[in-house]
Amino acid sequence: MKLVLSKNMKIVLERLFSGQDGSDFVTLSTAEALAARGLVSVGKRQSTAGGRFPHYLVTLTAAGRKWCQEHYRKVGARNAP
C-alpha cells in the first residue's frame, strides 16, 4: 500500500531520520497525521513558546524507520563527517 504524505510530513520524517535518536518536537496536526499512518508514536511531552502552538515529542516507529530507509537512503551519507 502506498502512503500519501504531505510536504510537511515528508520534511518531518527526513528530519527525524537524520537526527540522532529519531525523536523531535512536531506540531500536533502533523504528529497525529503521521501517527495515524503508523510512522511515528506521539509522546506526552510538549514544548511551548509564547504565541506558538504546542509541539509534541514524536519518535519514529519501526515502520517509519523502514519507510525513511526506502526513501531517504542518502540522508545518512550526506550528514556523515
C-alpha positions in Angstrom: 0.0 0.0 0.0 1.4 3.4 -1.0 1.2 6.1 1.7 0.1 9.6 0.7 2.1 12.1 2.7 2.1 15.9 2.6 5.2 18.0 2.1 5.3 18.8 5.8 5.1 15.2 6.8 8.0 14.3 4.4 10.1 17.1 5.9 9.4 15.9 9.4 10.2 12.3 8.6 13.5 13.3 6.9 14.4 15.4 10.0 13.6 12.6 12.4 15.5 10.1 10.3 18.6 12.3 10.0 18.6 13.0 13.8 20.5 11.2 16.4 17.7 9.3 18.2 14.7 9.6 15.8 12.8 12.0 18.1 11.9 15.6 17.8 9.1 18.1 18.6 6.4 18.4 15.9 3.1 20.3 15.6 0.1 18.3 16.8 -1.6 18.1 13.4 1.5 16.7 11.7 2.2 14.4 14.6 -1.3 13.0 14.5 -1.3 12.5 10.7 2.0 10.6 10.9 0.8 8.5 13.9 -2.4 7.6 12.0 -0.2 6.2 9.3 1.8 4.3 11.8 5.1 6.1 11.1 5.6 7.8 14.5 4.5 7.5 18.0 3.4 10.6 19.9 4.6 11.2 23.4 3.0 13.2 26.2 5.9 15.7 26.4 5.3 19.0 24.7 7.3 22.2 24.0 5.6 25.6 24.1 6.7 29.1 23.4 4.9 32.4 23.6 2.4 32.8 20.7 3.1 29.3 19.3 1.0 26.2 19.2 2.5 23.4 21.3 4.8 20.9 19.6 4.7 17.3 20.7 7.6 14.9 21.0 7.4 12.2 18.3 9.6 9.2 17.7 10.0 7.1 14.6 8.4 3.7 14.8 9.9 0.6 13.1 7.6 1.2 10.1 8.6 4.8 10.0 12.3 4.0 10.0 11.7 1.4 7.2 9.8 4.0 5.1 12.6 6.5 5.6 15.3 4.0 4.7 13.5 3.3 1.5 13.0 7.0 0.6 16.0 8.8 2.3 18.9 6.4 2.0 21.4 9.1 1.2 20.5 11.3 4.2 22.9 9.4 6.5 25.7 9.6 3.9 25.0 13.3 3.4 25.4 14.0 7.1 28.5 11.9 7.7 31.7 13.7 8.5 
